[in-house]
Amino acid sequence: MNSVIVTGAAGFLGSHLCEYYLNAGYKVFGLDNFSTGLKSNITHLNSLKKDFEFHEFDACQDWTFLKNKVQNLKYIFHFASPASPPLYQRLAIETLWVNSIGLEQALKFADLYKARTIFASTSEVYGDPSISPQPESYWGNVNSFGERSCYDEAKRFGEALIFSHNKRHNTQHGLIRFFNSYGPRMNPDDGRVVINFIKQALAKDSLTIYGDGTQTRSFCFVDDTIAGIAKYAESYISVPINVGNDKEFTIKELAEIVQKITKTSSLIKFEPLPSDDPKRRRPDLTKAKTLLAPWEPKIPLEIGVRKMVDWLSNY
Ligand SMILES: NC(=O)c1ccc[n+]([C@@H]2O[C@H](COP(=O)([O-])OP(=O)(O)OC[C@H]3O[C@@H](n4cnc5c(N)ncnc54)[C@H](O)[C@@H]3O)[C@@H](O)[C@H]2O)c1
């Protein structure tokens, strides 16, 4: 039986990845230190699947204990990292370490098995972009010394580490740049915009927009994201790829969609924009649609938001 390791297994994307590979017949080792993830995200995996083995573990620590447990390792998905701005700013140093030291541990462990590590990078490597949509060839407009730099520069370092590691060791580790994925099992308290609006609407609180709401984002439902990850892993390409949805919405449009779907009486309130908040965010998916064909995002925002509302209503 082939196996995979997922770091950040109790997180939003990590828990969906574990589920995907368990259903595909793999033994799955989940690692997480619960710094931003939730035990409830993996309870169903523990109880339903005998091939799921979870370890509460900080990915920056020594991975040796796993050596006599793991066999036939195919992929390591290094997804451990705080991902929402309030949490990565609170855990700034930890964010820098897990995307550097933690990634180095994953790469070295994968090499023992000739396995492939897939690193969760981000559209934040483009910073506040001066072009839109953003193709992978765009080098970004990033502040290295500010509130978001612990995350943006950590991910940029991780990408550089993979490039250099592959060159020196002739390996095929890879990375994906995610653009705002959303769906069930996001931490309701982590402050990311889709879950935040839905939580506020269901609680009949005002929906908080930071800035005037004209900044844009593109939102990719988790099922589309996971399909893209699996395709990338099996493709054995190592170049960076954008994975997201290329339909662009203003934050105000998103708030209005949430108001409509939840039928809430909540109004919108505006608060000051945080520093370095990107004005536009939309992936150029040309490369993904070619190299990961026939992958493309399929689930429209209204359908995805509806699924999330159903999930959070029963949370
Ligand atoms: N969801 C998105 O839209 C998005 C966009 C861009 C990039 N990403 C990246 O994808 C990955 C997963 O994001 P997510 O949305 O699932 O976030 P998440 O916060 O839900 O999950 C991250 C998980 O990593 C765990 N973790 C953090 N530091 C750890 C450490 N040192 N050791 C072990 N576990 C640790 C957390 O406890 C959490 O369970 C992250 O690397 C993130 O930067 C996500």
PDBQT file of the ligand as one rigid body, heavy atoms in Angstrom, charges set to zero:
ROOT
HETATM    1  N1  LIG A 401      -6.645  28.110   2.074  1.00  0.00    +0.000 N 
HETATM    2  C1  LIG A 401      -6.115  28.953   1.238  1.00  0.00    +0.000 C 
HETATM    3  O1  LIG A 401      -6.815  29.703   0.554  1.00  0.00    +0.000 OA
HETATM    4  C2  LIG A 401      -4.622  29.037   1.054  1.00  0.00    +0.000 A 
HETATM    5  C3  LIG A 401      -4.129  29.984   0.160  1.00  0.00    +0.000 A 
HETATM    6  C4  LIG A 401      -2.755  30.061  -0.021  1.00  0.00    +0.000 A 
HETATM    7  C5  LIG A 401      -1.915  29.187   0.645  1.00  0.00    +0.000 A 
HETATM    8  N2  LIG A 401      -2.433  28.286   1.517  1.00  0.00    +0.000 N 
HETATM    9  C6  LIG A 401      -1.502  27.414   2.230  1.00  0.00    +0.000 C 
HETATM   10  O2  LIG A 401      -2.047  26.117   2.328  1.00  0.00    +0.000 OA
HETATM   11  C7  LIG A 401      -1.695  25.534   3.588  1.00  0.00    +0.000 C 
HETATM   12  C8  LIG A 401      -2.949  25.092   4.333  1.00  0.00    +0.000 C 
HETATM   13  O3  LIG A 401      -3.787  26.229   4.535  1.00  0.00    +0.000 OA
HETATM   14  P1  LIG A 401      -5.169  26.114   5.261  1.00  0.00    +0.000 P 
HETATM   15  O4  LIG A 401      -6.059  27.106   4.639  1.00  0.00    +0.000 OA
HETATM   16  O5  LIG A 401      -5.580  24.701   5.328  1.00  0.00    +0.000 OA
HETATM   17  O6  LIG A 401      -4.765  26.659   6.710  1.00  0.00    +0.000 OA
HETATM   18  P2  LIG A 401      -5.164  26.074   8.160  1.00  0.00    +0.000 P 
HETATM   19  O7  LIG A 401      -4.721  27.086   9.153  1.00  0.00    +0.000 OA
HETATM   20  O8  LIG A 401      -6.578  25.651   8.182  1.00  0.00    +0.000 OA
HETATM   21  O9  LIG A 401      -4.261  24.777   8.259  1.00  0.00    +0.000 OA
HETATM   22  C9  LIG A 401      -2.896  24.826   8.562  1.00  0.00    +0.000 C 
HETATM   23  C10 LIG A 401      -2.596  23.700   9.545  1.00  0.00    +0.000 C 
HETATM   24  O10 LIG A 401      -1.186  23.690   9.813  1.00  0.00    +0.000 OA
HETATM   25  C11 LIG A 401      -1.011  23.389  11.208  1.00  0.00    +0.000 C 
HETATM   26  N3  LIG A 401       0.327  23.859  11.592  1.00  0.00    +0.000 N 
HETATM   27  C12 LIG A 401       0.801  25.119  11.611  1.00  0.00    +0.000 A 
HETATM   28  N4  LIG A 401       2.080  25.129  11.993  1.00  0.00    +0.000 NA
HETATM   29  C13 LIG A 401       2.440  23.840  12.214  1.00  0.00    +0.000 A 
HETATM   30  C14 LIG A 401       3.641  23.202  12.606  1.00  0.00    +0.000 A 
HETATM   31  N5  LIG A 401       4.771  23.890  12.887  1.00  0.00    +0.000 N 
HETATM   32  N6  LIG A 401       3.662  21.852  12.711  1.00  0.00    +0.000 NA
HETATM   33  C15 LIG A 401       2.535  21.129  12.448  1.00  0.00    +0.000 A 
HETATM   34  N7  LIG A 401       1.365  21.680  12.081  1.00  0.00    +0.000 NA
HETATM   35  C16 LIG A 401       1.321  23.026  11.957  1.00  0.00    +0.000 A 
HETATM   36  C17 LIG A 401      -2.146  24.135  11.887  1.00  0.00    +0.000 C 
HETATM   37  O11 LIG A 401      -2.434  23.667  13.188  1.00  0.00    +0.000 OA
HETATM   38  C18 LIG A 401      -3.294  23.875  10.900  1.00  0.00    +0.000 C 
HETATM   39  O12 LIG A 401      -3.994  22.693  11.218  1.00  0.00    +0.000 OA
HETATM   40  C19 LIG A 401      -0.880  26.579   4.340  1.00  0.00    +0.000 C 
HETATM   41  O13 LIG A 401       0.494  26.317   4.125  1.00  0.00    +0.000 OA
HETATM   42  C20 LIG A 401      -1.261  27.869   3.661  1.00  0.00    +0.000 C 
HETATM   43  O14 LIG A 401      -0.242  28.831   3.739  1.00  0.00    +0.000 OA
HETATM   44  C21 LIG A 401      -3.768  28.200   1.746  1.00  0.00    +0.000 A 
ENDROOT
TORSDOF 0
